[in-house]
Amino acid sequence: MPRWIAEGTIDEWNNIRRFREELSDSSNWRPDPRTTVTTVLSLGNGSFLAECHAVHQEDFEAWLENKGWEVKSITPVRYAAKAGSIWEVK
């Protein structure tokens, strides 16, 4: 399934409590049966990275817009490597 990485900024994530409030509910991760947000990282510089598996990029865009996060870019993932496993993402 295709994947995308979004990069942007979120000013409100200055502590773990706020981050947890935003993301702890499991419904935040599966907006529909064919779209799954797998990872959200809050970085030390105030930016975020989010990864999504979805059939269409527009599904991820809608999820990000619903969150109200400032998105700078959304980029498709070409290849992935994780703990020694390497694969092409299609």
ChimeraX attribute file (.defattr): number of C-alpha atoms within 10 A of each C-alpha:
attribute: neighborCount
match mode: 1-to-1
recipient: residues
	/A:1	11
	/A:2	15
	/A:3	24
	/A:4	20
	/A:5	18
	/A:6	20
	/A:7	18
	/A:8	16
	/A:9	17
	/A:10	16
	/A:11	10
	/A:12	11
	/A:13	19
	/A:14	13
	/A:15	9
	/A:16	10
	/A:17	9
	/A:18	11
	/A:19	16
	/A:20	11
	/A:21	10
	/A:22	13
	/A:23	12
	/A:24	10
	/A:25	9
	/A:26	8
	/A:27	10
	/A:28	13
	/A:29	17
	/A:30	15
	/A:31	15
	/A:32	11
	/A:33	7
	/A:34	12
	/A:35	20
	/A:36	21
	/A:37	20
	/A:38	12
	/A:39	12
	/A:40	17
	/A:41	12
	/A:42	18
	/A:43	13
	/A:44	9
	/A:45	8
	/A:46	13
	/A:47	17
	/A:48	20
	/A:49	17
	/A:50	18
	/A:51	21
	/A:52	26
	/A:53	22
	/A:54	19
	/A:55	15
	/A:56	14
	/A:57	17
	/A:58	10
	/A:59	18
	/A:60	25
	/A:61	16
	/A:62	12
	/A:63	20
	/A:64	16
	/A:65	12
	/A:66	9
	/A:67	11
	/A:68	10
	/A:69	16
	/A:70	16
	/A:71	17
	/A:72	11
	/A:73	11
	/A:74	17
	/A:75	12
	/A:76	15
	/A:77	16
	/A:78	12
	/A:79	11
	/A:80	11
	/A:81	9
	/A:82	7
	/A:83	5
	/A:84	6
	/A:85	7
	/A:86	10
	/A:87	11
	/A:88	10
	/A:89	13
	/A:90	11
